[in-house]
Amino acid sequence: MQDVNEREFCIAVPVKESRPLVLSKGDQVKVSFIADMTRYEFTTMTRGRRHDNIPLFVLAMPEDYTRVQLREFVRVPTTLEVKYARLPLEGKEPVFIKTDSLDLSGGGMRILIKSDLAAETRLMIKFAVPLKTGPQDIDVVGRVLRTWVDERTRLRQAAIQFVKISRKQEDLITRFLFNRMSEQRRLR
């Protein structure tokens, strides 16, 4: 967006599939852009064209807009075997509980739990991501953001944020999720 005032703003010529879109005065346009980890969406009208070193379209300032806070990481529904344990006191061994994941991102996961966990509880979490080169073990520390019982399934769940994860582990998770999303798109 360029040359913004309270009534209108200008945009460079939009491109779709490597081709410039031609807009005419009066065309209704759906606009979506990202700024500061937030996506803004609105519908507006084309008011005309202008040329300031580059061709621009003049659009009316919208009456209202939708603002969506973006996640740093994309969550992908996936079921993996997970083991978790509360961080043990010094000198004590952790007691791991087996469960399943419900979704996974580079920044955390949602898991099934048998008993409630308080928010902010620190957990040791172990799981493996299946890659084409073979399963890759992931050992991280996470903190419980919240827990709840799903109304539909009646199963207790916990949202976990990874607080101690290496760049390599994050990259392995991201590669797995990218492969999983590609598979899901092919199946549609």
HELIX and SHEET records of a PDB file:
HELIX    1   1 ARG A  167  LEU A  187  1                                  21    
SHEET    1   A 4 GLU A   8  ALA A  12  0                                        
SHEET    2   A 4 PRO A  55  ALA A  60 -1                                        
SHEET    3   A 4 THR A  38  HIS A  51 -1                                        
SHEET    4   A 4 GLN A  28  ALA A  35 -1                                        
SHEET    1   B 4 GLU A   8  ALA A  12  0                                        
SHEET    2   B 4 PRO A  55  ALA A  60 -1                                        
SHEET    3   B 4 THR A  38  HIS A  51 -1                                        
SHEET    4   B 4 THR A  66  GLN A  69 -1                                        
SHEET    1   C 2 VAL A  15  LYS A  16  0                                        
SHEET    2   C 2 ARG A  19  PRO A  20 -1                                        
SHEET    1   D 7 VAL A  76  PRO A  77  0                                        
SHEET    2   D 7 ILE A  97  SER A 105 -1                                        
SHEET    3   D 7 GLU A  81  ARG A  86 -1                                        
SHEET    4   D 7 ARG A 122  LEU A 131 -1                                        
SHEET    5   D 7 GLY A 134  VAL A 149 -1                                        
SHEET    6   D 7 ARG A 156  LYS A 164 -1                                        
SHEET    7   D 7 GLY A 108  LEU A 112 -1                                        
END                                                                             
